[in-house]
Amino acid sequence: MSVAAADWLPSATVTASGRPVLSAGEIERHLLPLADLEPEENPRLAPLRGCLLALTSHRIIFLHEPSLSARALLLASIVHPYPPHRKNSHNPLRSLFSSSSSSSHHPRIRLQISRPPSRSEVVAVVVTCKADVDVFYGRLVEAIRARVWELAAAAVPASGASVAEGAPPREDLAIRMPVVGVSGILRKEQETWESAGQNLQDAFQDLNALMSKAKEMMELAEKMRQKLLTNQSNSNDEEMGSKQDMQDLLLSVGIVSPVTKETAGALYHQQLSRQLADFVRVPVERAGGMMALVDVYCLFNRARGTELISPEDLLQACSLWEKFDVPVMLRKFDSGVKVIQTKTHSDDEVFARISSLAQKPDALQKGISASDAAFTLGIAPALAKEHLLNAENKGLLCRDVSPDGFRFYINLFNEIDPQNIYLTKTHGVYQTWISVATAAH
């Protein structure tokens, strides 16, 4: 049964690389490679088959990867989750003679859910892959008990609540000793140091506390980014510019819910590959359609905060893009330099800009370096050098190697007529080069 047929569940948004889009404050908790959702009592509810299951702090998302469509079961609608069991586990003979492909052999987690207006249904999550069902059930129970969605909803009116006019702040209700004389100044200084020491102790008590504070900052940045996006339509051009700058800063804070080996399990590299494709698309487009793999590694690890990945994990994630329909790709130059580029990136456009640079009067006389090309193209010198070498292989440039490094010149051999090599053209690049060379002497 397709995901679209299960219209009794709300739809969920999916990125271009096949990752579920999480709302503000939503964190990914667990992934199952293959799972079904079956109704236990009501046959009018359409089941879901062959989906990737993503458990978050707010929802259970069933993602159908071939169609890039998803449905979500809100954790708020779950009245009670039942421990995992097998449908025929109580009857060994029935289990023995039943079909091996039947879902009755797979662990099932029954969920009692509430549907509007006031209906109660029982559905079952059938885990059809090899996975630790008890771990998934434990994290499901933890997510339901935590009720993070209620905390996020309560934070909105709390942040917007205003204090009644004339009402004193809460800290002013306490009786405070006046700061008078040297003793008062010393007491105030001591209170400041004690407060600073307490804050440092709270922040650096252990690594988990530090990580939780970092996640809180990422969640705050995500909430602010979502608020900016919702208010963009009601802004003028000047406000749009400042909001765009603020949004760029917030996007650089980090990824709210990075893929980890703990949450993704066997799907770690696959989901890491999809998340990397979603993350790197915007930076690569702003860099002109291409970025060095080293730069992407630093940028991605910075965004992940404390959940760092190894260079091997990044390389393996990039190599999996060939199997997915993502807008970016991994490319290796002849020199061995690896870059990430968009699939719409065209070398012909780069060659045209390099050719135009090499035909300028100064370049015709002195040539161009990798730094010159980097300044024109707006990329790193290492990548500019690779583009120059590619242009040389295409026959557009000629290379001169000197103690000062590589210098590239426009290829004038293309301007020479093979039938009459002594013929001097009165137009084109060749004539421009002769004029520049004559003027220099």
C-alpha angles and dihedrals in degrees: 000000000000123000091242090061092061092076092151086081123066115252122249127216118245128198123236090261094051103262121134114249109238124212125232110298094008116134129194111240109173143354131210118193096216132014142148132215114215131179113237101199112006112068091188090073110090114231126229119232134194099003134152107241119217118187113202134173089264109028150014104237121200108201122193101204100195092057097031090228128130144187127203135212110205114229088217089067094055109101097181135353118212123213118263119276141156119252095231098030090114092056113052095182093052091047091049097053098037121102115283091224093055117115089229088085092059126082114264130203110200117212126195106211136180122229128192133298096019108308127134122210136178118220131171131221105216113201104211097176135070103272140130099265093184091059091050092048091049092052091045091055091046091051092049093048093046092056092196091171090066092052091051092049092048092050092063099063091035091058092046096046114117129212116243114258111267094013112131120234116263095248089055091061090073119084108254125194113239118250101240130158129339094313090055092051091049091048091050091049091049091051090051093051092046091051092048091047091050091050091051091047091051093047098045101033090115140334094265092058090051092049092049091053090050091051090050090055091050091050090050091051091050092051091050091048091051090049091051091050092052092050097047095093092059098052136094125232096270093050090046091058094051092044091050090053091049091048091052090053092049092048089056092055093081152268111300097209111023119190110254135182089244095058100031101038111176090003092060100112093038094052091039088055092052093046091048091052091053093046100045098046096083097043091047092050091049090050091058099270099302138071132177114253090236091057091048090051092054093044094048095047090049090054092048092058110196095358096084123177130210125247088249091057091050093049092048091048091052092048090057092063089087088070095048133062098241128148095238135063142191116247131188121202123215090257091058097255111142122211139172115232138171117257089237092058112119124203089200091067090051091048090051092054092046091049091050090050093049092052095059114112095249092047092049089057103036104016127226131278132209089261091055091051092045091055092049096044095039094232138113117288091241091059091042089056090053090052091050091051090049090050088052091052089052090054096248097113140031122218129225118194116204137154087269091059135253121342121186126207132188111267106252093178087082088062095055119096108229090210093056113018092175094058111113113212119222094209141037132044093316092060091046090052092051091050092050093046092048093049091050091058 
